[in-house]
């Protein structure tokens, strides 16, 4: 393995371990738990205008009136459900008609394969942005189960070779030489998600609505229609 990529994986692992240690150290008092259990649920206030979109992979017309940011993990089975059941409908009904652009934000937290896939996705976007969605979709079509064995660096390169128009050698090179830069961007996406009330995958912001989890297409449609109506 390239030393730069190995270093990035070690740093990523350290971040995950540190986060688990912090989470494990939190101790609720009985009174605090009682307050939390009796308090009404809070709905985070979100707005797509507050989401950082610079340099983020996207599909759709750059001038589309509705905007959606979608946080995902390539090892997440719930993300796969959205990718297979919801994304095709969004593409046909909103993206291809010029009404919506979708930004793909990293929330790679399910292990080293997630992390390597996130690095590769950024390299693919840089090398062949017009092929990003084809590659992204192929990754989820190939997914077996969470950390089920498919999805390491060799698997990803093999899949990338099946998509015409992507310079695989350049993707491999960037995944290694720009690993630190990509890692910082991935961490920024994850931290941003947490600050907006997204604590797992998939998580979506469309207009001023937060959609948590693999919600059905109707929920996405309602959020996007509301965003279009507010223009």
N, C-alpha and C positions, 0 to 999 in steps of 0.2 A: 504494500500500500504506500502511496506517495506520502512523504513525511508531513507535508502541509495538511493533507486530509486526515492523517492519523492524529496530528495535533488538534485539529478542529473537533474530531470525534471525542478526544479526551476532554477537551474543554466543555463540549456539550454534555458529556456524561457527568462531569463535575457539577454543572449547573442543575441537572436533574436531581442528583443526589442531594445537593445543598437545599434545593426546594423541598424535597421530601423531608429533610431533617427539620426545616423550619416549620412545615405543616405539622409534623409530628410533635413539635414542641408546644403547640398551642393547647392550653388547658382551659376549658370552660368552667366557671363556677356555677353552682346550682342556681343562684339567683339570675345570673346572666343567661343561662339556658332557658329559664322560665320566661324571661322577658322576650327572648328570641322566638320561643314557641308561640307566645301569645300575640306577638306583633303581626300586623297585617303584612302580606308580601309586598315588597317594593319592586317597582318596574323602573329599570334604569332609563333615564332620559338620554336618547341618542339622536344624532343627526349626521347624515352622510357627509355634510359639509365639514364636520370635525375630523373625518377620517383622512389620514395621510395616504395619498394616492400616487405620489411621485415615484416613478420607476417601477410601479407595481404591474405585473402582467395583467392584461385585460383583453376582453373581446367586445366587439361592438363599435359603433360609430363614436368617435371621440366627442362629437357634439350631441349625442343622444340626450334627451331631456331627463330621463330617469337614470339613477346610478345606484348600483348595488355592490357592497363589499362582502366578500364571502371568505371566512376563515376555515381552513380545512387541514386534515392530516392524511397523507397518502396511505397510511395503515388503518385508518378509521372505517369500520364497516358501516357506520351511520352516514358518513360522507359518501360512501359508495352508493348507498340507497338514494341519496339526493342526486348524485351524478347520473345514475341510470334512470330514475323515474321523473325527476324534476327538470334537470338541466336541458334535456332535449326539447321539452315544451317551452322553456324560457327562451331557448335559442330560436325556435321556430316562430313563436308568437310575439316576442319582444326584441330580441337582439337583431335578427335578420330583417325586421321591419323598421329598424332605426330608432326604436323607442327606448332601448336600454343598453347600457354597457355594464359589464360585470368585471369587477376587480378581484383577483385571486390572491388572498392574503395568507401567509404562512402561520400555522399553529402546529408545527411539527413537534410532538411531545411523546410519541409512543415508541421511542427507542431509536437505535442507531440507523435502522433502515429508513425510518421517517426522515431523519436528519439528512442522510445521503440523498434521498429523493428530493428534499427541499433544495439542496445545493444544485442538483441536476436541473431542476425546474427553472431556476434562475439562469443557469447557463443556456438552456434551450431558449428561453425568452430573449436572451442577449444575442444568440446566434441566429435564430430563425423565429422571430415573433409571430409571423403569419402561420407557423406550424405549432405554436404553443398549445392551442386548445386541442388539436388532434393528439398531441403527445400526452397532454394532461388526461384526456378522456381514455386513452389507451392504458394509462397507468391504473386507472380505476377498474377498467374492464378486466385487467389481468390480476388484480388483487384477489388473493384467496381468502384469507381471514386475518384478523389482527395478529401480526407477527407470526404468520403461519408458515413462513419459510421462503416465500417469494418476495423479492424487492430489495436485495442487496445490490451493490454497485455493479456486479457482473450482469445481474438480471436487467437492471435499468439500461445498461449500455446495449445489451442484446435487443431489448424492446426498441430503443432509439434507432437502431439500425434498420428496423422494419418500416420506418416512416420516411418516405422520400422527401428530400429537400432540407434535411438537417445534416450539417457537417458534424458527424459523430466525433471525429478526432478533436475538433475545436471544443465541443461540449466537454469531452474528457479533460482537455487542457484547462479550461476555465473552471471546471468543478474543483480542480486541484489548486491552480495558481491563485484563484480569487476566493478560496474557501473562507478566509477570515472576513473578507468584505461581505460575502453572502451571509455568513453566520450572523454578523452584526445586524443586517437587515432583517433576517428571520427573527432574531430576538426582539427587535423593535416592533415587529408585527405582533408577536405574542404578548409583549407588555402592553401595547396599545389595546389589544383585545380585552385583556384583563381589566384595564381601566374603564372599559365601556360595558362591563358586566358580562363579557363572554368568557366562560370558564371551562369550556370544552368544545368539542367539534361535533357537527358543524355549527358555526355561528354566523349569522347574517344580519347586516344592516341594510335596509332599503328605505331610502327617504328618512323618515323619522321613526321607523319601526324596527325593533329588534326581534329576530326570529331565532329561537334557540332550539337546536336539535334538528332531527330529520322530519320537519313538518311537511305536510302534503302540499302539492302544487297550488291548491286553492289559497293557502295562506300567503304564499309568495305572490300570487296574482293580485290578491287584495292589497298587499303592501305596495306593489309596483303601481297598480292603478291609482292608489291614493297619492303616490308621489307624482304621477303624471297629472292628476287633477289639481295639484297644488301649484303647478307651473303657471 
